[in-house]
Amino acid sequence: MRSTSKIHLPGVLLLAISLVFAAKAYADQPPNIVLILSDDQAWTDYGFMGHEAIKTPHLDKLASRSVVFKRGYLAAPVCRPSLASMVTGLHPFDHGVTGNDLSLEASGRAKERRQELDQPLQDGFYKHPGFIELLRSNGYLAHQSGKWWEGSWKDGGFTHGMKMEGRHGSKESLAIGREGLKPVTDFVDMAVGQNKPFFLWYGVFLPHTPHNPPARLLNKYQKKGHALDVAKYYAMCEWLDETCGELLAYLEKKGALENTLIVYICDNGWAARSTRADDPNQKREGKFALRSKTSPYENGIRTPIMLSWPGRIEPRDDPNFAHSIDLFPTIAAAAGLEAPEGLPGINLLDETARNERKMVFGSVHSTQNITIGNPDDTLQYLWGIEGDWKLLVRYHGKDVRNAHIWDTKPVRLYNLKNDPHEENELSAQHPEIVERLRVKIEAWHSVDKN
């Protein structure tokens, strides 16, 4: 045995030396970054979040390899301003894209509406270069797929991307996931072939409407007795999960997963109509005001946020708050780059910063009208969460849809630990908590009364 060991010792030493150099090269190489964005999905609707019916095995596996922030929050409860905040690291009232449309008439998908949709970009969004531009200017290849909203992918800082049309994107772009991943896998092939770090925006249009899941998935949920709209939505969530599994498997196949930071987040919440939590006191014109997408309730603004980076991030559930505005400083830090000074978010890789944050904030504006140069003109709510307490402060900005007209209460208070679905409003019972949180919220954002 000893003689055998002596014979192979030089080989063992060479292997050890090679591993040291390989580790150094790995440490010096910027990570690839993949941002997975689900679209219109409630914070509860995953296996790893405890949903009893929806199956998400691939995202569950990703969660087991990630730091998972189950108390993740969004800057806005509707697609466009939410995504704009992720990119810029700013709140909607800072970057100017407060809603989906400049006016209600621009909500159509026609090409001729594009100019009106683009106006907020020139007046606000593109004055604040986002993390994509930062990565590109530091040698990253960057690809946009799926939903993007903000004009051309070239304007957004990407080096590669898909055609934009209408509000959400082109037919080809929105087919990503639903009809395969070829543009994405082609980009990964190219980046790996060139041995360059890459950023991938996987803005898959799932589980967003149209809810047209494959029959094999829909039948599974219909057999369990769910209402048709619920079964369709649940099946769409599983369909999203399948596409995420396909993407992650391809990255692993190409050897690109080891030095890749995977970031998962959803743009805003959702609930099938027959499952939405409605307050009988909120009836308006025969309809219920729905506590889901576009609202400041948990089903509108909450999302799990996951970060996976093999060998760099210890998998665990983190009880601290995370926020969509944290993506910019977190991605910049992972890439070894400096984020702009003054961003309101934190680097989620910084344990001290996570532990020191005690409160998160957000806003809700009108969905289909924007007032250029005066974001507070369409403000509907400010909200803040400290510990288990959540306060909504009501404003009455211009809203062409009158979506929030039912809500005449100046404040609403909820204890999320005891009441995670916000069924019991407690402002009258705890005026001192209301006052404390209101002061902090109004100090966070002073509303322009002009």
Secondary structure, 3 states (H helix, E strand, C coil): CHHHHHHHHHHHHHHHHHHHHHHHHHHHCCCEEEEEEECCCCCCCCCCCCCCCCCCHHHHHHHHCCEEEEEEECCCCCHHHHHHHHHHCCCHHHHCCCCCCCCHHHHCCCHHHHHHHHHHHHHCHHHCCCHHHHHHCCCCEEEEEECCCCCCCCCCCCCECCCCCCCCCCHHHHCCECCECHHHHHHHHHHHHHCCCEEEEEECCCCCCCCCCCHHHHHHHHCCCCCHHHHHHHHHHHHHHHHHHHHHHHHHHCCCCCCEEEEEEECCCCCCHHHCCCCHHHEECCEECCCCCCCCCHHHHEEEEEEECCCCCCCEEECCCEEHHHHHHHHHHHCCCCCCCCCCCCCCCCHHHHHHCCEEEEEEECCCCCCCCCHHHHEEEEEEEECCEEEEEECCCCCCCCCCCCCCCCEEEEECCCCCCCCCCCCCCCHHHHHHHHHHHHHHCCCCCC
